[in-house]
Amino acid sequence: MYLIVIAWTYVTLMMAVAEATSSNGTVLGAVITFALYGLLPMGILVYILGTPSRKRAIKAREAAEQAAYDAEQAAAAAANPAQLAPAALAALAASAAPDAGSEAPARAEGPAVAAVRKEP
């Protein structure tokens, strides 16, 4: 990826030099040429092609933070298990509750509903 960026930067730099040294060219035209033909497209290309590595770095950072948090919780549980146990039990009970949203349950279907199957 970086080889493409280096090569295209070289090409646009040479275009800018040719623009600046030309008899009817200007330095402002050279700067605009380098910025619009070189820096802008290469910036977009590097951003798009760098997305997978950014995602990997974010996932690695989140995994490291989770591992540090898990180690901290394990150390706290080992140091004082009596104090952590009620919170852990409450969290366990809350996660096991089938209706945490306090919604009314649907009416149970009775035997009047026929099973759906293919006809022979």
matplotlib code that plots the C-alpha trace (Angstrom):
import matplotlib.pyplot as plt

x = [0.0, 2.8, 4.6, 1.6, 1.5, 5.2, 5.1, 2.0, 3.5, 6.6, 4.6, 2.5, 5.6, 7.2, 3.9, 4.1, 7.7, 6.9, 4.1, 6.2, 9.1, 7.0, 7.1, 3.3, 3.0, 2.9, 3.9, 0.3, -0.7, 2.0, 0.8, -2.8, -1.7, 0.2, -2.6, -5.5, -3.7, -1.5, -2.3, -6.1, -6.5, -3.6, -5.2, -8.5, -6.7, -4.6, -7.8, -9.8, -7.0, -6.1, -9.5, -8.9, -5.8, -7.6, -10.4, -7.8, -6.2, -9.5, -10.4, -7.0, -7.3, -10.8, -9.6, -6.7, -9.1, -11.5, -8.6, -7.4, -11.0, -11.4, -8.1, -9.1, -12.4, -10.7, -8.3, -11.1, -13.1, -10.0, -9.3, -12.8, -15.2, -17.9, -18.4, -18.5, -20.8, -24.1, -23.5, -22.6, -25.7, -27.9, -26.4, -26.9, -30.5, -31.2, -29.7, -31.7, -35.0, -37.0, -39.0, -36.6, -38.6, -41.8, -43.8, -47.1, -46.7, -48.4, -51.5, -50.5, -51.8, -54.1, -54.7, -57.1, -54.1, -53.3, -49.8, -48.5, -47.3, -47.3, -50.2, -49.3]
y = [0.0, 2.5, 1.8, 3.1, 6.2, 6.9, 6.4, 8.6, 11.3, 11.3, 11.6, 14.5, 16.2, 16.0, 17.4, 20.3, 21.0, 21.0, 23.4, 25.7, 25.8, 26.2, 29.5, 30.0, 28.1, 29.5, 28.3, 28.6, 26.3, 23.9, 23.8, 23.3, 20.6, 18.8, 19.1, 18.1, 15.5, 14.1, 14.7, 14.5, 11.2, 9.6, 10.7, 9.1, 5.9, 5.6, 6.1, 3.5, 0.9, 1.5, 0.6, -3.1, -2.3, 0.3, -2.2, -4.7, -2.2, -1.2, -4.9, -5.6, -2.5, -3.6, -7.2, -5.8, -3.6, -6.6, -8.8, -6.1, -5.7, -9.4, -9.7, -6.8, -8.5, -11.8, -10.1, -8.3, -11.6, -13.4, -10.6, -10.2, -13.0, -12.2, -8.7, -9.6, -12.5, -10.7, -8.5, -11.5, -13.3, -10.3, -10.0, -13.7, -13.5, -10.5, -12.2, -15.3, -13.4, -14.2, -10.9, -8.2, -5.6, -6.1, -6.7, -8.6, -12.2, -13.3, -15.6, -19.2, -21.0, -23.9, -27.2, -25.5, -24.6, -27.3, -28.2, -26.9, -29.7, -30.8, -32.7, -36.2]
z = [0.0, 0.9, -2.3, -4.2, -2.0, -2.4, -6.2, -6.7, -4.4, -6.5, -9.7, -8.4, -7.0, -10.5, -11.9, -9.4, -10.2, -13.9, -13.3, -11.2, -13.6, -16.7, -18.5, -18.0, -14.8, -11.2, -7.8, -6.7, -9.6, -8.5, -4.9, -6.0, -8.4, -5.7, -3.2, -5.4, -7.5, -4.8, -1.2, -1.3, -3.3, -1.3, 2.0, 1.0, -0.2, 3.0, 5.1, 3.2, 3.0, 6.7, 8.0, 8.7, 10.7, 12.7, 13.5, 14.6, 16.8, 18.4, 19.0, 20.5, 22.8, 23.9, 24.6, 26.7, 28.6, 29.2, 30.3, 32.8, 34.1, 34.5, 36.3, 38.6, 39.4, 40.1, 42.4, 44.2, 44.5, 45.9, 48.4, 49.7, 48.5, 51.1, 49.9, 46.2, 46.5, 47.0, 44.0, 41.9, 43.1, 42.3, 38.8, 38.2, 39.4, 37.2, 34.1, 34.7, 34.9, 31.8, 31.9, 32.8, 30.9, 33.0, 29.9, 30.2, 29.0, 25.9, 26.3, 26.1, 23.1, 24.1, 22.3, 19.9, 17.7, 15.2, 14.4, 11.1, 8.8, 5.3, 3.9, 2.7]

ax = plt.figure().add_subplot(projection="3d")
ax.plot(x, y, z, "-o")
ax.set_aspect("equal")
plt.show()
